[in-house]
Amino acid sequence: MPPNPRPESPGTTSDPPAPGRTSRLLKIVAGLTAVLSLALAARQVTVFITDYRARQTRVRELLATSALQSRAGDHPAAWTALSQALRTDPGNAAVRSAREDAAMAWLENARTGSTSPTFTALADTLSPALTEGLLHSDSTRKADLLAHLGWADFLRWREGRSDLSPPTRYREALALDPHNPFAHAMLGHWLLWQSDSVGPAAGHFRDALAAGRAREYIRHMQLSALGNRRSAGTAVELIRVANEMRSSGDSVPENARGELWTALSGSFISPAADPPPALVLAAVPPADLLATYRWLFDGSGYPAAKGASYSYQLAALQEAAGDTAAALAGYRALIADKQGVPDGLRPRVTQAVARLSGKH
């Protein structure tokens, strides 16, 4: 008889899983894992793209805002907006460049007061952005940045940092870009800050204007530098520059009209005229000087408070330009003004009427 079959142990199966079934299960699991990984990766990519687009939108908004604020002269707000943009996208080259521009513009218009930082604090805040810009700029841009770093040093120098040498930076800029308008204008300003000698500074301002950019800023620096001095030579140069600006179609900043009035009044109104009228008229032809005077003051509202002084100066310029009829009429109007003509001016008006009466 055949032997009895071996009894099966309780809890065991009679047949192991087929190898093909195991392989299929593993493939299914692997496929599901791959699908889930792809889905997660796709989700991460979507989040990244969405976040990137949101950051770029925010950066564009901040760039546009800062541009508006800068044009309005609100340089602190423009700087703050660009600092926010840089934190939003630290590697954005356009933001870095705009921030450098904002730093230069703020330095050019540096002011102090109850709501403004000291010059030193402002220079310390803005200089790092300019220094960083030196690392990724071409020679022209680097020269702009160097010149403004020199101006930052000048602002610190004004507040006691006598160890600094602003012109060193200006000359470094000119070594990179011999025609750099900022470096030439700032160096001209420095020379006049140190001396009444007009010639060397005038040469730098001419070179700055020849560069063909930043013209308004250059004229502002030129007028400010000359207005800071009180000498016959700088007064004549100030008047000559104003005449040149009129001929070139430049505009005069309102805050420069006072300096120009002082220069012209010292020539034609002051009893001890300094510089004397002859010195001024040798630098600017009388007809041009009369045209410049009217361009500066007629309709500006500035000479309204000057009253008789303005009327006398206009008549004196008309006389110098050869329009004796208009000059005599102006002098006679002053004679008729019993109250408005200062006692010190009245004898000169009387002499002018006597001098011109025989000609008409």
PyMOL commands that set and color helices and strands:
alter all, ss='L'
color gray80, all
select helices_A, chain A and resi 19-71+75-88+93-108+119-136+139-158+166-176+181-194+198-210+215-227+232-248+254-268+277-283+286-297+302-306+308-320+324-336+346-357
alter helices_A, ss='H'
color red, helices_A
deselect
rebuild
show_as cartoon
